[in-house]
Amino acid sequence: MAERNIEGPSARATRLLRALRREPVDCTPVWLMRQAGRYLPEYNQSRAAAGDFLALCQSPDRACEVTLQPLRRFDLDAAILFSDILTIPDAMGLGLRFAAGEGPWFERPVRDEADVAHLAVPDPEVELRYVCDAVRLIRRELGGRVPLIGFSGSPWTLACYMVEGRGSSDFRLIKTLRYRRPDLLHRILEVVTEAVIAYLNAQIAAGAQVVMIFDTWGGVLSDADFVACSQSYLARIVAAVADKTVPVVVFTKGGGLWLERLADTGAAAVGVDWTVDLAEARRRIGTRVALQGNLDPMALMGSADTVRQQVVATLERYDADPSLSPGLGHVFNLGHGLSQFTPPDSVAVLVETVHRYSAEIRRRRASSSSLS
Amino acid sequence: MAERNIEGPSARATRLLRALRREPVDCTPVWLMRQAGRYLPEYNQSRAAAGDFLALCQSPDRACEVTLQPLRRFDLDAAILFSDILTIPDAMGLGLRFAAGEGPWFERPVRDEADVAHLAVPDPEVELRYVCDAVRLIRRELGGRVPLIGFSGSPWTLACYMVEGRGSSDFRLIKTLRYRRPDLLHRILEVVTEAVIAYLNAQIAAGAQVVMIFDTWGGVLSDADFVACSQSYLARIVAAVADKTVPVVVFTKGGGLWLERLADTGAAAVGVDWTVDLAEARRRIGTRVALQGNLDPMALMGSADTVRQQVVATLERYDADPSLSPGLGHVFNLGHGLSQFTPPDSVAVLVETVHRYSAEIRRRRASSSSLS
């Protein structure tokens, strides 16, 4: 394992924040969803030491440790808080559990009027204090070398888990609620929205410099319901972030049809999955927001040459229009989280290629425009 | 159970075929993906009598019986062959199995060069004769009352099952093949494409009057790979359908970003899932192809009033542009298959509302244009 020097001031300290504000940067910043995770042996050691995933999230020391692990290996331009999107419903008393190999589930899912009536907004500095403490600790440990990203699940995505009780392939229970008792569904979404607002503001107060909202299941909604059940709540959250200097990134997986609506939330940046052509996304919303994405995580299963080719192709799609400033407003990422089966060496190749090739495009364009 | 009269000539005999050719019809035709299936008690009886799902598919008599079951209950405008998309890989010797509650899997998935070298195109009148026999029998039993739709999985979708061996959430194995050995992946896609062409032509020769290609997993591809791994093969199939009078419907679930490319395949109609706004889909490709869809299957979990509202809203989105001929080129369907938990009464309400309300829109527009 190659130890990286993460001391000292560098362009990395501001690259992500500048890109999110659509300001020029020396090269395209890169971080990866689930960059701290099971593909790293040191992560698996930390998790084993903690006992289980939830214990890892709930210990600020351990959460800080695993947050920093990928930064020791790779020249990433940001740290992202190690936590889980389901901390909010857990703090609401639903009883989060992780069964080995089965994903998360709730002991007390929200199914009827009485369950909904019991939902209350947790105080992030009380029920979710372990998250705020982790943010404070990570921020201190980072010492300004790279910014720290905080995050939350979107109201719709959290509601999916809260009602279904676990992952789902057809979302039958929450959709039955939507079609049978839309009043109850919207009551859940209201409470969760208030909880997300308080949670993100608390993370920011604790030191998060960017916040991201993961709308993992927004893509299962109909076109009309996406606006009613997800986008409108995202917009309320963005408007309620108290510190207007903190960029908000919204990401709806499977939301490529709705990029304009995602930009309309007021977010600084929109995450896009790998089904989206970045040239088209930039044409549609790239003058209004930064774009984050969008390599297929499975591209990292390829050889080093393939990873390089795929990264280059992604960067070139972003810069397909020669009239636009190269790389402006692009934050390189995957289109979804890193797979646990990813070879760490692929991540090293990815990060190196993003920085090198995006700087090269900038130089090439600068020299061709100075010649003309 | 209300027995429907399915005797005698009627507008139903030609409504679907005319709509697929974008010709005027009295009202919008409707059929539903998985209209024969577990939500019907009589289907469950037939399946129990057959022993299992595969035996049901492989018996032409039983397949014919379950194909006709929904037509006895509902005024549907088409029958669709009862079969499974995995018949082709099964005929290729992969050993299709259905484990109770777990979905289909293959005993001999395709994993390496030797597996790929062994793949051969089955003769549909030999290895898949049971399907052709079912088509002949159903066509005879229908007696021209409604047309019969044949179908196949898309090459990409079949390849997903063949390589993964079963359903997948991350498609890691086939995507690893795509990034590590694209030559092998394309060899699989080539052979499967030839098999699909022979299979659809055999179904048409046996009596299928429309064929549909289900690209269930096309939506997991990146934008560039959708063209390379799915759309280009769909186009080859459409071009190779020998009887040019038979409309081909292509449906990529999660393919809303790629509607133009789906229309470019040369298909007569493009199926759209519920994430797509029909007004937008019609604007994008509705002058070139018919559109099939796109109610969220879970809308059928609502009350009768809710089902009516949702059907009306779907029809109205298709007719959002008052300058276009009402309903022209629309085939009403769900955005994906019927859930096994669907109350049959919801289907009755859906079918009745589609016919009644779409006829009403046509009358309203005709009288307002004669007044102006």
Chai-1 contact restraints between the chains, C-beta under 6 A:
chainA,res_idxA,chainB,res_idxB,connection_type,confidence,min_distance_angstrom,max_distance_angstrom,comment,restraint_id
A,K175,B,M298,contact,1.0,0.0,6.0,A-B,restraint_1
A,T176,B,M301,contact,1.0,0.0,6.0,A-B,restraint_2
A,Y179,B,A299,contact,1.0,0.0,6.0,A-B,restraint_3
A,Y179,B,M301,contact,1.0,0.0,6.0,A-B,restraint_4
A,Y179,B,G302,contact,1.0,0.0,6.0,A-B,restraint_5
A,Y179,B,T306,contact,1.0,0.0,6.0,A-B,restraint_6
A,R180,B,G302,contact,1.0,0.0,6.0,A-B,restraint_7
A,S222,B,W274,contact,1.0,0.0,6.0,A-B,restraint_8
A,S222,B,D296,contact,1.0,0.0,6.0,A-B,restraint_9
A,D223,B,D277,contact,1.0,0.0,6.0,A-B,restraint_10
A,G256,B,L257,contact,1.0,0.0,6.0,A-B,restraint_11
A,L257,B,G256,contact,1.0,0.0,6.0,A-B,restraint_12
A,W274,B,S222,contact,1.0,0.0,6.0,A-B,restraint_13
A,D277,B,D223,contact,1.0,0.0,6.0,A-B,restraint_14
A,D296,B,S222,contact,1.0,0.0,6.0,A-B,restraint_15
A,M298,B,K175,contact,1.0,0.0,6.0,A-B,restraint_16
A,A299,B,Y179,contact,1.0,0.0,6.0,A-B,restraint_17
A,M301,B,T176,contact,1.0,0.0,6.0,A-B,restraint_18
A,M301,B,Y179,contact,1.0,0.0,6.0,A-B,restraint_19
A,G302,B,Y179,contact,1.0,0.0,6.0,A-B,restraint_20
A,G302,B,R180,contact,1.0,0.0,6.0,A-B,restraint_21
A,T306,B,Y179,contact,1.0,0.0,6.0,A-B,restraint_22
